[in-house]
């Protein structure tokens, strides 16, 4: 993900919007830190059954 994901405040806002759009997502699914970023995005792709490009587009649009 690009620079849109670089700040915690920005992620907190996007995380809440994602949870509204996809009620099946939990806080645990959306827990982001420097060590789990790739794993978290992979898990989100699998849970939502979407590609990396689709997930990126969704997050950027929030």
N, CA, C and O atoms as a Tinker XYZ file with bonds, in Angstrom:
   248  protein
     1  N      0.844000   -1.164000    0.000000    73     2
     2  CA     0.000000    0.000000    0.000000    64     1     3
     3  C      0.896000    1.236000    0.000000    63     2     4     5
     4  O      2.024000    1.194000    0.492000    81     3
     5  N      0.403000    2.303000   -0.538000    73     3     6
     6  CA     1.219000    3.489000   -0.671000    64     5     7
     7  C      1.263000    4.345000    0.573000    63     6     8     9
     8  O      1.004000    3.871000    1.679000    81     7
     9  N      1.593000    5.611000    0.386000    73     7    10
    10  CA     1.758000    6.516000    1.501000    64     9    11
    11  C      0.461000    6.800000    2.236000    63    10    12    13
    12  O      0.497000    7.314000    3.354000    81    11
    13  N     -0.673000    6.484000    1.650000    73    11    14
    14  CA    -1.949000    6.702000    2.324000    64    13    15
    15  C     -2.049000    5.884000    3.597000    63    14    16    17
    16  O     -2.871000    6.196000    4.459000    81    15
    17  N     -1.235000    4.846000    3.742000    73    15    18
    18  CA    -1.290000    3.961000    4.890000    64    17    19
    19  C     -0.219000    4.291000    5.927000    63    18    20    21
    20  O     -0.053000    3.540000    6.889000    81    19
    21  N      0.503000    5.380000    5.759000    73    19    22
    22  CA     1.673000    5.625000    6.584000    64    21    23
    23  C      1.392000    6.161000    7.976000    63    22    24    25
    24  O      2.249000    6.031000    8.850000    81    23
    25  N      0.236000    6.757000    8.222000    73    23    26
    26  CA    -0.003000    7.324000    9.535000    64    25    27
    27  C     -1.048000    6.527000   10.287000    63    26    28    29
    28  O     -2.000000    6.018000    9.697000    81    27
    29  N     -0.867000    6.424000   11.579000    73    27    30
    30  CA    -1.803000    5.675000   12.410000    64    29    31
    31  C     -3.181000    6.329000   12.366000    63    30    32    33
    32  O     -4.182000    5.624000   12.240000    81    31
    33  N     -3.259000    7.638000   12.466000    73    31    34
    34  CA    -4.544000    8.331000   12.412000    64    33    35
    35  C     -5.287000    8.033000   11.129000    63    34    36    37
    36  O     -6.496000    7.804000   11.142000    81    35
    37  N     -4.579000    8.035000   10.044000    73    35    38
    38  CA    -5.176000    7.717000    8.760000    64    37    39
    39  C     -5.711000    6.292000    8.757000    63    38    40    41
    40  O     -6.811000    6.052000    8.258000    81    39
    41  N     -4.963000    5.347000    9.299000    73    39    42
    42  CA    -5.398000    3.957000    9.342000    64    41    43
    43  C     -6.602000    3.804000   10.259000    63    42    44    45
    44  O     -7.527000    3.058000    9.937000    81    43
    45  N     -6.611000    4.497000   11.402000    73    43    46
    46  CA    -7.746000    4.395000   12.318000    64    45    47
    47  C     -9.043000    4.806000   11.636000    63    46    48    49
    48  O    -10.081000    4.173000   11.831000    81    47
    49  N     -8.984000    5.851000   10.845000    73    47    50
    50  CA   -10.170000    6.314000   10.113000    64    49    51
    51  C    -10.580000    5.281000    9.072000    63    50    52    53
    52  O    -11.757000    4.932000    8.979000    81    51
    53  N     -9.635000    4.793000    8.296000    73    51    54
    54  CA    -9.931000    3.796000    7.265000    64    53    55
    55  C    -10.457000    2.499000    7.884000    63    54    56    57
    56  O    -11.366000    1.868000    7.345000    81    55
    57  N     -9.873000    2.109000    9.023000    73    55    58
    58  CA   -10.285000    0.887000    9.702000    64    57    59
    59  C    -11.766000    0.961000   10.067000    63    58    60    61
    60  O    -12.504000    0.002000    9.839000    81    59
    61  N    -12.203000    2.068000   10.623000    73    59    62
    62  CA   -13.610000    2.223000   10.998000    64    61    63
    63  C    -14.518000    2.189000    9.772000    63    62    64    65
    64  O    -15.601000    1.605000    9.811000    81    63
    65  N    -14.082000    2.806000    8.708000    73    63    66
    66  CA   -14.874000    2.785000    7.467000    64    65    67
    67  C    -14.953000    1.375000    6.890000    63    66    68    69
    68  O    -16.007000    0.956000    6.412000    81    67
    69  N    -13.839000    0.643000    6.934000    73    67    70
    70  CA   -13.842000   -0.745000    6.459000    64    69    71
    71  C    -14.805000   -1.603000    7.266000    63    70    72    73
    72  O    -15.517000   -2.438000    6.708000    81    71
    73  N    -14.828000   -1.397000    8.580000    73    71    74
    74  CA   -15.731000   -2.178000    9.428000    64    73    75
    75  C    -17.190000   -1.863000    9.119000    63    74    76    77
    76  O    -18.045000   -2.743000    9.221000    81    75
    77  N    -17.485000   -0.628000    8.746000    73    75    78
    78  CA   -18.862000   -0.283000    8.353000    64    77    79
    79  C    -19.228000   -0.910000    7.007000    63    78    80    81
    80  O    -20.343000   -1.399000    6.828000    81    79
    81  N    -18.293000   -0.895000    6.073000    73    79    82
    82  CA   -18.534000   -1.471000    4.746000    64    81    83
    83  C    -18.606000   -2.993000    4.775000    63    82    84    85
    84  O    -19.393000   -3.600000    4.049000    81    83
    85  N    -17.780000   -3.602000    5.618000    73    83    86
    86  CA   -17.674000   -5.058000    5.700000    64    85    87
    87  C    -17.836000   -5.474000    7.155000    63    86    88    89
    88  O    -16.843000   -5.666000    7.857000    81    87
    89  N    -19.077000   -5.616000    7.620000    73    87    90
    90  CA   -19.331000   -5.929000    9.029000    64    89    91
    91  C    -18.675000   -7.219000    9.523000    63    90    92    93
    92  O    -18.541000   -7.410000   10.732000    81    91
    93  N    -18.265000   -8.102000    8.618000    73    91    94
    94  CA   -17.610000   -9.336000    9.041000    64    93    95
    95  C    -16.191000   -9.092000    9.536000    63    94    96    97
    96  O    -15.598000   -9.975000   10.156000    81    95
    97  N    -15.636000   -7.911000    9.275000    73    95    98
    98  CA   -14.279000   -7.592000    9.727000    64    97    99
    99  C    -14.294000   -7.193000   11.199000    63    98   100   101
   100  O    -15.192000   -6.489000   11.659000    81    99
   101  N    -13.286000   -7.656000   11.923000    73    99   102
   102  CA   -13.168000   -7.355000   13.347000    64   101   103
   103  C    -11.976000   -6.434000   13.597000    63   102   104   105
   104  O    -11.154000   -6.207000   12.709000    81   103
   105  N    -11.898000   -5.913000   14.812000    73   103   106
   106  CA   -10.728000   -5.111000   15.187000    64   105   107
   107  C     -9.448000   -5.923000   15.034000    63   106   108   109
   108  O     -8.416000   -5.396000   14.620000    81   107
   109  N     -9.522000   -7.201000   15.370000    73   107   110
   110  CA    -8.348000   -8.071000   15.241000    64   109   111
   111  C     -7.918000   -8.202000   13.776000    63   110   112   113
   112  O     -6.723000   -8.198000   13.480000    81   111
   113  N     -8.879000   -8.316000   12.864000    73   111   114
   114  CA    -8.562000   -8.399000   11.434000    64   113   115
   115  C     -7.828000   -7.154000   10.952000    63   114   116   117
   116  O     -7.009000   -7.221000   10.035000    81   115
   117  N     -8.128000   -6.024000   11.573000    73   115   118
   118  CA    -7.632000   -4.738000   11.097000    64   117   119
   119  C     -6.525000   -4.152000   11.968000    63   118   120   121
   120  O     -6.212000   -2.966000   11.860000    81   119
   121  N     -5.935000   -4.972000   12.827000    73   119   122
   122  CA    -4.847000   -4.498000   13.682000    64   121   123
   123  C     -3.578000   -4.380000   12.848000    63   122   124   125
   124  O     -3.065000   -5.372000   12.332000    81   123
   125  N     -3.086000   -3.168000   12.727000    73   123   126
   126  CA    -1.935000   -2.886000   11.867000    64   125   127
   127  C     -0.751000   -2.417000   12.700000    63   126   128   129
   128  O     -0.874000   -1.500000   13.512000    81   127
   129  N      0.391000   -3.051000   12.494000    73   127   130
   130  CA     1.657000   -2.549000   13.018000    64   129   131
   131  C      2.744000   -2.890000   12.007000    63   130   132   133
   132  O      2.493000   -3.586000   11.023000    81   131
   133  N      3.931000   -2.403000   12.253000    73   131   134
   134  CA     5.017000   -2.556000   11.279000    64   133   135
   135  C      5.374000   -4.011000   11.000000    63   134   136   137
   136  O      5.878000   -4.320000    9.920000    81   135
   137  N      5.127000   -4.904000   11.943000    73   135   138
   138  CA     5.535000   -6.295000   11.762000    64   137   139
   139  C      4.489000   -7.167000   11.077000    63   138   140   141
   140  O      4.826000   -8.250000   10.600000    81   139
   141  N      3.244000   -6.735000   11.014000    73   139   142
   142  CA     2.206000   -7.609000   10.469000    64   141   143
   143  C      1.506000   -7.062000    9.232000    63   142   144   145
   144  O      0.500000   -7.627000    8.802000    81   143
   145  N      1.999000   -6.006000    8.665000    73   143   146
   146  CA     1.322000   -5.325000    7.560000    64   145   147
   147  C      0.988000   -6.282000    6.408000    63   146   148   149
   148  O     -0.172000   -6.374000    6.006000    81   147
   149  N      1.974000   -6.985000    5.879000    73   147   150
   150  CA     1.725000   -7.881000    4.747000    64   149   151
   151  C      0.784000   -9.015000    5.123000    63   150   152   153
   152  O     -0.093000   -9.392000    4.346000    81   151
   153  N      0.975000   -9.552000    6.316000    73   151   154
   154  CA     0.103000  -10.635000    6.794000    64   153   155
   155  C     -1.336000  -10.142000    6.939000    63   154   156   157
   156  O     -2.275000  -10.829000    6.537000    81   155
   157  N     -1.508000   -8.955000    7.513000    73   155   158
   158  CA    -2.848000   -8.413000    7.693000    64   157   159
   159  C     -3.541000   -8.221000    6.346000    63   158   160   161
   160  O     -4.703000   -8.596000    6.191000    81   159
   161  N     -2.845000   -7.644000    5.380000    73   159   162
   162  CA    -3.458000   -7.419000    4.074000    64   161   163
   163  C     -3.770000   -8.738000    3.374000    63   162   164   165
   164  O     -4.796000   -8.850000    2.703000    81   163
   165  N     -2.906000   -9.731000    3.520000    73   163   166
   166  CA    -3.182000  -11.048000    2.959000    64   165   167
   167  C     -4.421000  -11.670000    3.578000    63   166   168   169
   168  O     -5.247000  -12.258000    2.881000    81   167
   169  N     -4.544000  -11.534000    4.897000    73   167   170
   170  CA    -5.724000  -12.064000    5.585000    64   169   171
   171  C     -6.997000  -11.343000    5.149000    63   170   172   173
   172  O     -8.040000  -11.973000    4.974000    81   171
   173  N     -6.914000  -10.031000    4.975000    73   171   174
   174  CA    -8.084000   -9.274000    4.521000    64   173   175
   175  C     -8.500000   -9.708000    3.109000    63   174   176   177
   176  O     -9.688000   -9.867000    2.829000    81   175
   177  N     -7.523000   -9.895000    2.234000    73   175   178
   178  CA    -7.821000  -10.357000    0.878000    64   177   179
   179  C     -8.553000  -11.700000    0.930000    63   178   180   181
   180  O     -9.548000  -11.896000    0.232000    81   179
   181  N     -8.063000  -12.610000    1.748000    73   179   182
   182  CA    -8.680000  -13.927000    1.848000    64   181   183
   183  C    -10.078000  -13.842000    2.444000    63   182   184   185
   184  O    -11.006000  -14.481000    1.947000    81   183
   185  N    -10.231000  -13.066000    3.494000    73   183   186
   186  CA   -11.528000  -12.966000    4.170000    64   185   187
   187  C    -12.576000  -12.314000    3.276000    63   186   188   189
   188  O    -13.744000  -12.701000    3.295000    81   187
   189  N    -12.156000  -11.321000    2.491000    73   187   190
   190  CA   -13.087000  -10.614000    1.608000    64   189   191
   191  C    -13.146000  -11.225000    0.201000    63   190   192   193
   192  O    -13.960000  -10.813000   -0.625000    81   191
   193  N    -12.285000  -12.200000   -0.060000    73   191   194
   194  CA   -12.215000  -12.870000   -1.358000    64   193   195
   195  C    -11.996000  -11.864000   -2.496000    63   194   196   197
   196  O    -12.728000  -11.851000   -3.486000    81   195
   197  N    -10.971000  -11.027000   -2.326000    73   195   198
   198  CA   -10.635000  -10.019000   -3.324000    64   197   199
   199  C     -9.124000  -10.049000   -3.578000    63   198   200   201
   200  O     -8.361000  -10.620000   -2.798000    81   199
   201  N     -8.714000   -9.430000   -4.669000    73   199   202
   202  CA    -7.296000   -9.372000   -5.020000    64   201   203
   203  C     -6.602000   -8.242000   -4.263000    63   202   204   205
   204  O     -7.245000   -7.389000   -3.652000    81   203
   205  N     -5.298000   -8.262000   -4.321000    73   203   206
   206  CA    -4.505000   -7.201000   -3.714000    64   205   207
   207  C     -4.859000   -5.847000   -4.330000    63   206   208   209
   208  O     -4.997000   -4.858000   -3.611000    81   207
   209  N     -5.005000   -5.796000   -5.638000    73   207   210
   210  CA    -5.348000   -4.546000   -6.322000    64   209   211
   211  C     -6.733000   -4.053000   -5.894000    63   210   212   213
   212  O     -6.936000   -2.852000   -5.712000    81   211
   213  N     -7.673000   -4.967000   -5.734000    73   211   214
   214  CA    -9.015000   -4.578000   -5.290000    64   213   215
   215  C     -8.972000   -4.026000   -3.864000    63   214   216   217
   216  O     -9.610000   -3.016000   -3.566000    81   215
   217  N     -8.222000   -4.688000   -2.988000    73   215   218
   218  CA    -8.110000   -4.223000   -1.610000    64   217   219
   219  C     -7.452000   -2.843000   -1.575000    63   218   220   221
   220  O     -7.907000   -1.953000   -0.857000    81   219
   221  N     -6.398000   -2.671000   -2.339000    73   219   222
   222  CA    -5.706000   -1.385000   -2.412000    64   221   223
   223  C     -6.678000   -0.295000   -2.865000    63   222   224   225
   224  O     -6.711000    0.783000   -2.272000    81   223
   225  N     -7.461000   -0.558000   -3.896000    73   223   226
   226  CA    -8.412000    0.424000   -4.414000    64   225   227
   227  C     -9.462000    0.784000   -3.362000    63   226   228   229
   228  O     -9.825000    1.951000   -3.218000    81   227
   229  N     -9.940000   -0.204000   -2.640000    73   227   230
   230  CA   -10.938000    0.044000   -1.592000    64   229   231
   231  C    -10.356000    0.937000   -0.510000    63   230   232   233
   232  O    -10.982000    1.917000   -0.106000    81   231
   233  N     -9.159000    0.603000   -0.040000    73   231   234
   234  CA    -8.548000    1.370000    1.047000    64   233   235
   235  C     -8.242000    2.791000    0.615000    63   234   236   237
   236  O     -8.484000    3.734000    1.368000    81   235
   237  N     -7.719000    2.954000   -0.576000    73   235   238
   238  CA    -7.398000    4.296000   -1.077000    64   237   239
   239  C     -8.667000    5.140000   -1.217000    63   238   240   241
   240  O     -8.627000    6.355000   -1.023000    81   239
   241  N     -9.781000    4.509000   -1.548000    73   239   242
   242  CA   -11.021000    5.255000   -1.759000    64   241   243
   243  C    -11.669000    5.728000   -0.456000    63   242   244   245
   244  O    -12.559000    6.578000   -0.478000    81   243
   245  N    -11.228000    5.184000    0.667000    73   243   246
   246  CA   -11.853000    5.541000    1.952000    64   245   247
   247  C    -11.407000    6.888000    2.463000    63   246   248
   248  O    -11.847000    7.320000    3.528000    81   247
